[in-house]
């Protein structure tokens, strides 16, 4: 395959580009270039803002002059979605207008490609809707978590919703099935979370005094013989926050391969063939970026999750 050199380019930052980190801006602009290349040209000072070197976390301001150096890339074969192995996510759309596309994401589907995956939700919708000039993830949820996922169809709506997230004006609610009988007196967990990463193990977060402040509210919805269905509201939005806090309480989420307890999961597998993380983002409240309308989105439990709850023995 032949190599290709992208020429040097200069971009003047306008209102549609401001408040983005430079690394995120370049990753979105050059979707087919490896992230390692993007970070290397930033780190080595080849990317300049107003003729100055910048760090990857620099946020673009209106009027900035961005210089992007020539980039050598290897021409690769076009990746296509295998429709036999990738579900028809258009059936999971629960709301759409000129500004937003909201789906009820299935468990097991990543929100974007990476870590060995060619496609995720965002790549799928860009593929089936090639005429959409702009389509970006507003937020992320874990691959194994199901439920509400918002995509933005306009830069202005993306910026507006990101501002709501920063100002903690967006409220998210989850449903989860946890092991054991959740104590009546545990309604809030405030425990700092610290990310840890090792070569041979996947990324995790742990309770640690040097971690970031994290707060989650837990309410009992229904009690079963050996499990409890919980209504959960995260007040902060840390990575794996609900899963780590549930484990901290001594009641990990059922079928959580990263924070769960395999010996407890094995007992439940004896009565069902379901094998997915039983955590679902089912409600979200936010202000519509166009007309200021209060939005209340609900994503029903999928049939597999619902069917499993119906066979569980209660008290």
Secondary structure as GFF3:
##gff-version 3
##sequence-region A 1 315
A	DSSP	beta_strand	3	6	.	.	.	ID=ss1
A	DSSP	beta_strand	9	12	.	.	.	ID=ss2
A	DSSP	alpha_helix	22	29	.	.	.	ID=ss3
A	DSSP	alpha_helix	35	43	.	.	.	ID=ss4
A	DSSP	beta_strand	48	49	.	.	.	ID=ss5
A	DSSP	beta_strand	52	53	.	.	.	ID=ss6
A	DSSP	beta_strand	65	68	.	.	.	ID=ss7
A	DSSP	beta_strand	71	74	.	.	.	ID=ss8
A	DSSP	three_ten_helix	89	92	.	.	.	ID=ss9
A	DSSP	beta_strand	93	96	.	.	.	ID=ss10
A	DSSP	beta_strand	100	105	.	.	.	ID=ss11
A	DSSP	alpha_helix	121	128	.	.	.	ID=ss12
A	DSSP	beta_strand	136	137	.	.	.	ID=ss13
A	DSSP	beta_strand	146	152	.	.	.	ID=ss14
A	DSSP	alpha_helix	155	166	.	.	.	ID=ss15
A	DSSP	beta_strand	171	179	.	.	.	ID=ss16
A	DSSP	beta_strand	188	190	.	.	.	ID=ss17
A	DSSP	beta_strand	193	198	.	.	.	ID=ss18
A	DSSP	beta_strand	201	207	.	.	.	ID=ss19
A	DSSP	beta_strand	215	223	.	.	.	ID=ss20
A	DSSP	beta_strand	227	234	.	.	.	ID=ss21
A	DSSP	alpha_helix	241	248	.	.	.	ID=ss22
A	DSSP	alpha_helix	262	269	.	.	.	ID=ss23
A	DSSP	beta_strand	279	287	.	.	.	ID=ss24
A	DSSP	beta_strand	294	298	.	.	.	ID=ss25
A	DSSP	alpha_helix	303	311	.	.	.	ID=ss26
###
